Amino acid sequence: MKWTWVLVAVLLSFGGLSLGKESLDFPEYDGKDRVHDLNAKNYKSVMKKYDVMVVYYHDHPGSSRVAQKQFEIEELALELVAQVLDEFDDEDIGVGLIDAKHDKVVAKKLDLDESDSVYIFTDDEVIEYDGEFAADTIVEFIYDVLEDPVEIIDNSRELKGFENIEEDIKLVGYFKSHKSERKNLYCDGMITCFNLCFVAKALELKLNEVDFYEPFIDDPVVIPGKPYSEEELVEFIEDNDRPTLRKLQPHNMYEIWDDDVEGEHIIAFAEESDPDGFEFLEILKEVAEDNTDNPDLSIVWIDPDDFPLLLPHWEKTFGIDLSYPQIGVVDAGDADSVWMDMDEGDDLPSVDELEDWIEDALSGKIDPDEDDDDDDDDDDDDDDDDDDDDDDDDDDDDDDDDDDDDDDDDDDDDDDDDDDDDDDDDDDDDDDDDDDDDDDDDDDDDDDDDDDDDDDDDDDDDDDDDDDDDDDDDDDDDDDDDDY
């Protein structure tokens, strides 16, 4: 019996693990087609079916295999978005595609002017999404759009939550209705606004006043022009929607990058979870607080943890190490950049040092385009060097020709001298040969004479012998010797 309970406990533990795993499973595409291809014939009927319509206005992929693959990836991401939103109970949300080449008429009727963008159609407005094309980021943005933008703060915890919102623009107002004691706040639907009751004193709010909070700025700005209309509030927000310090996030990355200051950005990389990154971020906040009235200053803060896929690209493009805080000026067009000297291991710059560097950047003393000028100068120097090399080559060729002529003359002279020497040598050799021949002839004559003398002596001896033997023969032999 005891072992039975042990077995049951083990099985239950496995069952708990299985249920826990299922609850943490990320959704995967189930293969069902939910994304609509919108065209002139069906777009009205399809859009009427849904409370909210998400439309991807895309460029035509054409025959490029790379473009087709990329479009397939984007379409699959939208299918996953549609699958997740299909389970959303509060609103019926549809997802559709509009081809920029084949469905120009539909795009024109819907006032879509920028391709490769996602548009969200609600009852009263169209919102453009300028963020990362990823299923989770798009879904998160849509949830934010569908949430009630007006919240009521009526206790200290909610007040603390309001104060902890640093990365976004905040509007807060204190109003009293003519019909009731309840305070009301009216503002544009895309701005997070708060109605304050008893916490109005904590925020130093006055009745019928709206305060505007920049991101990362503690002290608000009172919006002028009481009493307010919605149009006046929206106009003020649009005129001040470029904060002194703003964070680049996946859902707004393209929107912020397009909002450059005279073609340049001041970019600060700081990892908030890292001690050095957190310290540098606090320095940036102080700089922003001190310069919030400067309309030309807007620092873009990027937390590397938010963009892991872009880290190698940024490090290679900018030539920096993102494991340590960095700040620099970046050309929004060609990504040329100049970065403040902050080597790892050194102390971080103080607020004053950073403000001095930023002032130089804003005045143009620090300019990423200077690298382009240096490159042009290098090209000019290279051209001059090439011209000098050509001139040197021509001079060398002339010198070589002169040397060749001199060498030829010298060779001719040497040849003549050699010929003369050869002639002299030949003459000397001939003379020597003649002398040798004469000597040889003389020697031969001498030898012949000696031989003749020897022969004569021999003959004489023979004659004497013959005379002794026979006198008659002597006469004949003597005659023969004379003839010889």
URDA-V861961 format. One record per helix or strand. SS is the DSSP state (alpha for helix, beta for strand). FROM is the first residue (numbers start at 1). LEN is the number of residues. Records with the same first field share a line. If there is no record, write none. Layout:
# URDA-V861961
SS=FROM-LEN ; FROM-LEN
This chain:
# URDA-V861961
alpha=2-22 ; 43-6 ; 65-21 ; 104-6 ; 135-12 ; 156-8 ; 198-3 ; 230-10 ; 253-6 ; 275-16 ; 304-3 ; 308-11 ; 351-13 ; 370-100 ; 471-13
beta=36-2 ; 52-7 ; 93-7 ; 117-5 ; 126-4 ; 150-4 ; 170-5 ; 193-4 ; 209-5 ; 221-2 ; 245-3 ; 261-1 ; 264-6 ; 299-4 ; 326-6 ; 337-3
